Amino acid sequence: MAKAVGVDYGTKRIGIAISDENRILAFALETISSSEIFSYLNQITIKENIVRCAWVMTDLSFWTIKI
């Protein structure tokens, strides 16, 4: 099963997490600036065999996006 990526979205910085292959546990991967998000996600999806699913988190919301 492909890994999933978690995105904890903030206005200045964004936290990135990656799941294990069974999608049971997620681990913090990196914190990046908001301006780098799309190029970083492109790189990580190719490198880590991701994504069929993404989790997006904000202060008050949580979404699961199936890709």
C-alpha positions as CSV (number, residue, x, y, z in Angstrom):
1,M,0.0,0.0,0.0
2,A,1.3,3.5,-0.8
3,K,2.2,5.9,2.0
4,A,0.1,8.9,2.8
5,V,1.2,12.4,3.5
6,G,-0.1,14.7,6.2
7,V,0.0,18.5,5.8
8,D,-0.4,20.7,8.9
9,Y,-1.1,24.1,7.2
10,G,0.0,27.3,8.8
11,T,0.2,30.8,7.4
12,K,4.0,31.0,7.7
13,R,5.1,27.3,8.0
14,I,3.7,24.0,7.0
15,G,4.4,20.7,8.8
16,I,4.8,17.6,6.7
17,A,4.2,14.1,8.1
18,I,4.4,10.7,6.3
19,S,2.7,7.5,7.2
20,D,4.0,4.0,7.3
21,E,3.1,1.7,4.4
22,N,0.1,0.3,6.3
23,R,-1.2,3.9,7.0
24,I,-1.4,3.2,10.7
25,L,1.2,5.6,12.1
26,A,2.4,8.9,10.9
27,F,5.7,10.5,11.6
28,A,6.9,14.1,11.4
29,L,9.0,14.6,8.4
30,E,9.9,18.3,8.0
31,T,8.7,21.8,8.5
32,I,8.8,24.1,5.4
33,S,7.9,27.6,4.5
34,S,4.5,28.1,2.9
35,S,6.0,29.3,-0.4
36,E,7.8,25.9,-0.9
37,I,4.8,23.6,-0.4
38,F,4.0,22.6,-4.0
39,S,7.6,21.9,-5.1
40,Y,8.3,20.0,-1.9
41,L,5.1,17.8,-2.3
42,N,6.2,17.1,-5.9
43,Q,9.6,15.9,-4.7
44,I,8.3,13.9,-1.7
45,T,5.6,12.0,-3.7
46,I,8.2,10.7,-6.2
47,K,10.8,9.9,-3.5
48,E,8.6,8.1,-1.0
49,N,6.1,6.3,-3.2
50,I,3.2,8.4,-2.0
51,V,0.2,9.3,-2.4
52,R,-3.2,7.8,-2.7
53,C,-4.4,9.8,0.3
54,A,-3.5,13.1,1.9
55,W,-4.5,14.6,5.3
56,V,-4.8,18.3,5.5
57,M,-5.0,19.9,9.0
58,T,-5.7,23.5,9.9
59,D,-6.5,25.1,13.3
60,L,-10.1,23.9,13.5
61,S,-10.4,21.5,10.6
62,F,-9.2,18.1,9.4
63,W,-9.8,16.7,5.9
64,T,-8.9,13.4,4.2
65,I,-8.4,13.8,0.5
66,K,-8.3,10.6,-1.6
67,I,-6.3,11.1,-4.7
